[in-house]
Amino acid sequence: MYTEQGDPCKVLKLINSDIQSPQEGEVLVSMMAAPINPADINMIQGVYPVRPPLPAVAGNEGVGKVIAIGSGVQRLKTGDWVVPGHSGWGTWRTRALASESELIRVPSDVSMATLATMAVTTCTAFRMLKDFASLKEGDVVMQNGGNSGVGKALIQLAKHSGLQTVNVVRDRPDLDQLVTDLKSLGATHVISDAFLRSRDMKEFMKGLPAPKLACNCVGGKATADLLKYLADQGTMVTYGGMSKQPLFIPAGPLIFKDVNLRGFWMTKWNSIRSQEERQAMWDELCDLTRKGVLEAPKHRLVPLQNFEEAISKSMDSFTNEKQILSMGD
């Protein structure tokens, strides 16, 4: 829990607390696993749009198991696996009381690590591919942050739909290995941000259809880098701002190519969609996972009591391994 906002390594404390039995309409959940995401860190720091009242339990996504139900609960039963249906739920804990309406049932034959990390990254990638452009087999989707959780999920979903992807990553010492890893997930092309800004990029893009969709999680001047190659009347969706810089948007693409600029926030989507719509999305993604379309992210399970170590590793700029807190039962 944290009682004030700030550096997660300083304000988070592991505490013991009693928990009541579930009352009418409530279920008791035993949490099994919960990842550490950038949004979790930002929420604790106080720089994220969702700010739970303090004191607060950290963590936005994870997977747990129903171990007791109160009277009047109809949709869930003891033994069901569940995930939170909204942000700010507080997943970094061993037990949680929740209203039945707050939870989404998920199958227990999908890996725990996959379910724990699906709500933020995979669902975001899924919605961007579905909701913003009319895409058909062979079309090109371009994205920065290609090695992010969302980026990797988008690569796998796009491959399944027969889409080509141009994936931009930051230049780094182990770039060759990263390219190999992303291509093993189904990436068509992986390029560095340095190559994107080079003279060779224009020639490279001549061999591809102009992207109908671009997904932007960086912001700043990286926004203009994507817009330069977007198709006429193409759409760029911004879902993050990792550079912490305003979007750099030249007038040219807006005027001469009539491009569309959209924003997306999974939390907002969940808040305005029905329980049935959210459940249908999870059912489809879990089915794709069973079919081998989606694989669990490269991850490391860390016992809850070692949360400080996991947070430090998750804040490493070039980490390629998701830190997942394991509640262990």
C-alpha positions, -999 to +999 in steps of 0.1 A: +000+000+000+010+036-003-003+065+019+014+092-002+024+096-038+061+095-048+090+072-056+075+036-055+106+023-038+101+048-010+063+051-005+052+015-010+049-006+022+041-043+026+015-047+053-007-073+069-044-066+072-076-085+082-102-091+055-140-096+060-161-124+046-179-115+014-213-098+019-242-096-005-231-094-041-194-097-032-168-123-038-135-130-021-106-133-045-072-149-039-048-130-062-023-152-080-002-129-101+000-092-110+025-075-133+043-042-128+035-018-157+045+018-164+010+029-156+013+013-121+045+033-115+030+065-128-001+060-106+020+057-075+040+087-085+008+107-089+012+115-126-014+092-140-051+103-147-064+076-124-056+084-088-072+061-062-080+077-028-052+072-003-043+049+013-044+027-018-033-007-029-011-006-060-015-025-092-040-023-121-041-057-136-036-093-125-054-126-122-070-143-092-093-171-081-126-168-064-124-186-030-157-175-014-190-158-025-216-138-008-254-141-011-269-130-043-238-137-065-251-153-097-224-150-124-194-163-105-187-193-084-160-206-061-130-217-082-135-193-111-105-174-123-111-137-126-095-104-137-104-068-127-127-050-151-113-015-145-081+003-135-071+013-100-085-019-085-054-027-065-040-061-076-007-062-056-022-081-027-030-117-017-067-113-010-093-089-022-131-083-016-149-072-048-183-067-061-192-094-087-198-067-112-162-055-110-148-088-123-145-106-156-144-144-156-114-159-175-106-196-183-082-215-161-066-233-191-048-202-202-014-195-186-014-174-155+013-150-169-008-144-200-040-137-181-022-114-156-008-092-184-036-092-209-058-064-196-035-034-204-012-045-232-030-071-252-065-055-250-050-022-261-034-037-292-066-057-300-088-026-298-064-004-319-064-030-347-101-034-346-115+000-340-096+026-360-091+014-396-106-009-421-077-033-425-074-063-449-048-089-455-016-075-468-022-040-453+006-023-433+005-012-397+034+009-384+042+014-348+068+028-325+076+011-292+076-022-311+092-041-282+068-028-256+041-051-242+015-035-265+039-036-294+046-073-290+008-081-287+001-061-318+027-079-338+012-113-329-024-102-336-014-085-368+003-116-381-028-137-373-048-113-395-024-114-424-012-078-418+024-065-423+040-046-395+068-020-395+081-019-359+103+009-347+125+004-317+151+025-300+187+019-312+206-001-286+237-024-283+216-056-285+196-045-315+203-076-336+190-099-308+159-077-304+151-078-341+154-116-340+131-118-310+104-096-325+106-114-359+101-147-340+067-133-328+057-125-364+071-090-370+075-083-407+101-055-404+119-042-373+139-009-377+157+014-353+146+050-347+179+060-361+171+042-394+136+057-394+152+092-396+178+083-421+178+088-459+174+051-465+140+050-448+122+066-478+136+040-502+127+012-477+090+024-476+087+025-514+086-013-513+055-014-490+019-002-492+016+031-473+004+022-437-033+027-431-027+027-393+001+040-371+002+034-334+022+059-313+033+054-277+063+077-277+050+112-287+074+141-293+092+142-326+085+105-330+050+114-339+061+133-370+083+103-380+052+081-382+030+107-399+055+111-427+048+076-440+011+073-432-013+067-461-037+093-474-066+095-449-047+070-427-051+071-390-025+075-362-036+064-328-017+078-298-020+056-267+011+067-247+036+094-243+068+078-231+090+107-243+070+130-220+070+155-248+040+171-266+031+155-299+050+171-328+025+173-357+036+190-389+008+207-410+017+189-442+002+155-435-029+171-421-034+193-451-022+173-480-029+137-468-060+144-446-047+121-419-068+113-388-053+118-354-070+097-326-063+089-290-070+056-271-070+047-235-081+012-225-094+025-191-118+048-209-130+020-233-137-003-203-156+025-185-181+031-213-186-005-225-210-031-212-201-061-191-211-082-222-188-063-246-158-066-222-165-103-216-167-110-253-133-093-259-117-114-232-133-146-245-119-139-280-084-131-268-083-162-246-095-183-276-066-169-297-042-177-269-054-214-268-048-215-306-012-203-302-018-169-317-007-151-285+021-162-262+029-151-227+054-122-225+089-129-215+086-125-178+101-131-143+080-142-114+089-124-082+075-131-047+053-103-034+077-097-005+104-089-030+084-061-047+112-035-043+135-056-064+109-061-091+100-024-092+136-015-097+140-039-126+107-028-142+120+008-143+152-001-162+150+018-195+160-012-217+143-040-198+129-068-221+114-088-193+081-082-176+082-083-138+052-102-124+045-103-087+036-138-076+013-140-045+022-177-040-004-198-023 
